[in-house]
Amino acid sequence: MNTTNCNILKTVYKLDIQIYRLKRLLLDLEWMYLIKNGTSVYAEFEDWVNKSLSRTSIRIFCESSSGYKELVIPQHYWAGHSSFEILEQFIPWADYDMDIEAYEEYMQEIYEDECYAGYDKEDDMVYYTESFDDWYKPPQGIVPIGENGEVATYRVILKLNDLGLSFITVSEYLYDDSLFEHHSFSLEEIV
């Protein structure tokens, strides 16, 4: 198998969009069940703020009862669309809430830089110009949890939307092991 063959195989695989989307939903079913069962599942993605061609990689992760789980979707490009729209294409079965804890951690670092007033060696105390509670403003919508001038990093908490809830219902039918198909027959099948 060489690079040319792999590229041809990828093209063939994506030709039937409906099957491609169905397979992606089946692959994400574990994440949907984790959310349904109360596990907090996160998605982290980037926005390259100085680039005209939108791109992002996506990391889906959680700490579940069976340990840490992670899925990394490699960087994808989509001209004329935002990183949020790319996220919605890869995780169409979820809505998103801001990860407030991650945002507060990020803002704590900014606060310490902006409001640092000094350090007293004698008392081993750091002093700030104002308290974090007075300085901190809760986010409005989904905002970055990290920025470096080139890339803004976002982290959201996934929650099942109508598609996710419906697909769980469909999957319960698909994976029902009553074995009707294995124990029943029609006359046409045996003739």
C-alpha positions as a printed NumPy array, in Angstrom:
array([[  0.   ,   0.   ,   0.   ],
       [  1.474,   3.374,  -0.998],
       [  0.433,   7.028,  -0.608],
       [ -1.355,   7.102,  -3.969],
       [ -3.449,   4.054,  -3.085],
       [ -4.324,   5.532,   0.321],
       [ -5.487,   8.789,  -1.272],
       [ -7.621,   6.89 ,  -3.809],
       [ -9.127,   4.806,  -0.986],
       [ -9.969,   7.98 ,   0.989],
       [-11.702,   9.437,  -2.068],
       [-13.778,   6.29 ,  -2.609],
       [-14.684,   6.144,   1.082],
       [-16.032,   9.715,   1.084],
       [-18.043,   9.359,  -2.14 ],
       [-21.142,   8.08 ,  -0.342],
       [-21.668,  10.959,   2.084],
       [-24.661,   9.387,   3.842],
       [-22.753,   6.181,   4.638],
       [-19.727,   8.233,   5.706],
       [-21.878,  10.279,   8.121],
       [-23.598,   7.149,   9.467],
       [-20.237,   5.494,  10.133],
       [-18.994,   8.581,  11.95 ],
       [-22.12 ,   8.561,  14.135],
       [-21.559,   4.877,  14.918],
       [-17.941,   5.578,  15.828],
       [-19.054,   8.406,  18.149],
       [-21.751,   6.333,  19.821],
       [-19.537,   5.627,  22.837],
       [-19.195,   9.383,  23.476],
       [-22.969,   9.803,  23.233],
       [-23.564,   7.045,  25.794],
       [-20.954,   8.523,  28.138],
       [-22.801,  11.859,  28.069],
       [-26.191,  10.162,  28.439],
       [-24.886,   8.34 ,  31.516],
       [-23.684,  11.537,  33.19 ],
       [-19.992,  11.715,  32.239],
       [-18.666,  15.182,  31.405],
       [-17.228,  15.004,  27.887],
       [-15.173,  17.904,  26.556],
       [-14.102,  19.087,  23.118],
       [-11.088,  21.332,  22.675],
       [-10.364,  23.069,  19.382],
       [ -8.416,  25.975,  17.947],
       [ -9.067,  29.11 ,  15.947],
       [ -6.071,  30.375,  13.974],
       [ -6.982,  34.044,  14.259],
       [ -4.513,  35.416,  11.69 ],
       [ -5.256,  32.921,   8.914],
       [ -7.819,  33.414,   6.162],
       [ -8.278,  29.652,   5.674],
       [-10.119,  28.253,   8.693],
       [ -8.517,  25.187,  10.233],
       [ -8.733,  23.27 ,  13.44 ],
       [ -7.955,  19.977,  15.047],
       [-10.397,  18.695,  17.65 ],
       [ -9.694,  16.756,  20.805],
       [-12.638,  15.006,  22.489],
       [-11.855,  13.704,  25.966],
       [-13.231,  12.702,  29.333],
       [-12.404,  10.975,  32.576],
       [-14.895,   8.116,  32.868],
       [-15.393,   5.298,  35.346],
       [-13.206,   3.112,  33.104],
       [-10.398,   5.691,  32.853],
       [ -9.281,   8.522,  30.616],
       [-10.591,   8.498,  27.038],
       [ -9.44 ,  10.704,  24.194],
       [-10.049,  11.048,  20.47 ],
       [ -8.014,  13.438,  18.332],
       [ -9.459,  14.501,  15.002],
       [ -6.591,  15.78 ,  12.835],
       [ -6.516,  19.328,  11.56 ],
       [ -9.086,  20.011,   8.839],
       [ -9.403,  23.064,   6.596],
       [-12.641,  24.584,   5.345],
       [-12.534,  27.749,   3.25 ],
       [-15.171,  30.336,   4.068],
       [-16.23 ,  28.71 ,   7.34 ],
       [-15.256,  29.166,  10.981],
       [-13.592,  26.754,  13.361],
       [-16.952,  26.504,  15.142],
       [-18.566,  25.319,  11.913],
       [-15.835,  22.693,  11.504],
       [-16.55 ,  21.54 ,  15.072],
       [-20.264,  21.276,  14.287],
       [-19.519,  19.091,  11.252],
       [-17.435,  16.645,  13.282],
       [-19.703,  16.598,  16.33 ],
       [-23.195,  17.149,  14.874],
       [-24.8  ,  15.132,  17.676],
       [-23.98 ,  17.63 ,  20.44 ],
       [-24.613,  21.166,  21.582],
       [-21.922,  23.04 ,  23.472],
       [-21.624,  24.815,  26.803],
       [-18.626,  26.885,  27.813],
       [-16.196,  25.078,  30.141],
       [-16.341,  27.699,  32.898],
       [-13.691,  25.976,  35.057],
       [-11.126,  26.027,  32.235],
       [-11.969,  29.673,  31.545],
       [-11.545,  30.617,  35.219],
       [ -8.127,  28.901,  35.303],
       [ -7.063,  30.865,  32.221],
       [ -8.396,  34.114,  33.673],
       [ -6.577,  33.43 ,  36.972],
       [ -3.273,  33.498,  35.056],
       [ -4.21 ,  36.772,  33.333],
       [ -5.354,  38.245,  36.634],
       [ -2.031,  37.401,  38.286],
       [ -0.169,  39.147,  35.455],
       [ -2.418,  42.212,  35.274],
       [ -3.103,  42.784,  38.962],
       [  0.21 ,  41.805,  40.545],
       [  1.235,  44.532,  42.986],
       [  4.189,  42.98 ,  44.763],
       [  5.614,  40.309,  46.996],
       [  6.48 ,  40.683,  50.669],
       [  9.348,  38.306,  51.518],
       [  8.933,  38.866,  55.218],
       [  5.278,  37.72 ,  55.256],
       [  5.665,  35.438,  52.203],
       [  2.604,  37.146,  50.693],
       [  1.73 ,  38.172,  47.135],
       [ -0.321,  41.358,  46.854],
       [ -2.674,  42.304,  44.032],
       [ -4.248,  45.637,  43.101],
       [ -7.732,  44.129,  43.456],
       [ -9.27 ,  40.792,  44.39 ],
       [ -9.901,  38.152,  41.745],
       [-13.648,  38.229,  42.526],
       [-13.799,  41.992,  41.854],
       [-11.685,  41.73 ,  38.685],
       [-13.235,  38.576,  37.132],
       [-16.1  ,  38.883,  34.646],
       [-17.996,  35.684,  33.673],
       [-17.828,  34.852,  29.96 ],
       [-20.599,  35.764,  27.564],
       [-21.042,  32.793,  25.244],
       [-18.153,  30.568,  24.193],
       [-14.815,  32.324,  24.556],
       [-11.161,  31.197,  24.424],
       [ -9.482,  29.483,  27.372],
       [ -6.073,  30.356,  25.95 ],
       [ -4.613,  32.791,  23.421],
       [ -1.094,  33.417,  22.187],
       [ -1.673,  35.982,  19.443],
       [ -1.782,  33.343,  16.696],
       [ -4.108,  30.645,  18.064],
       [ -7.145,  30.913,  20.329],
       [ -7.965,  27.665,  22.138],
       [-11.532,  26.833,  23.104],
       [-12.903,  24.13 ,  25.381],
       [-16.574,  23.237,  25.528],
       [-18.65 ,  20.698,  27.404],
       [-20.677,  18.505,  25.077],
       [-24.352,  17.836,  25.688],
       [-26.576,  15.673,  23.531],
       [-28.813,  17.468,  21.059],
       [-31.849,  16.011,  19.254],
       [-29.668,  14.153,  16.745],
       [-27.584,  12.561,  19.516],
       [-30.619,  11.508,  21.534],
       [-32.355,  10.156,  18.43 ],
       [-29.277,   8.268,  17.295],
       [-29.042,   6.545,  20.669],
       [-32.631,   5.371,  20.135],
       [-31.764,   4.146,  16.63 ],
       [-28.64 ,   2.38 ,  17.941],
       [-30.668,   0.57 ,  20.596],
       [-32.782,  -0.85 ,  17.773],
       [-29.716,  -1.66 ,  15.634],
       [-27.957,  -3.475,  18.457],
       [-31.03 ,  -5.203,  19.878],
       [-29.929,  -8.801,  20.264],
       [-33.334, -10.459,  20.089],
       [-31.934, -12.282,  17.047],
       [-35.192, -12.218,  15.104],
       [-33.19 , -12.069,  11.884],
       [-31.247, -15.208,  12.868],
       [-34.235, -17.35 ,  13.922],
       [-36.927, -16.392,  11.441],
       [-37.269, -16.995,   7.723],
       [-39.647, -16.591,   4.829],
       [-40.493, -19.157,   2.179],
       [-38.734, -17.014,  -0.43 ],
       [-35.483, -17.315,   1.522],
       [-35.484, -21.114,   1.489],
       [-36.714, -21.692,  -2.076]])
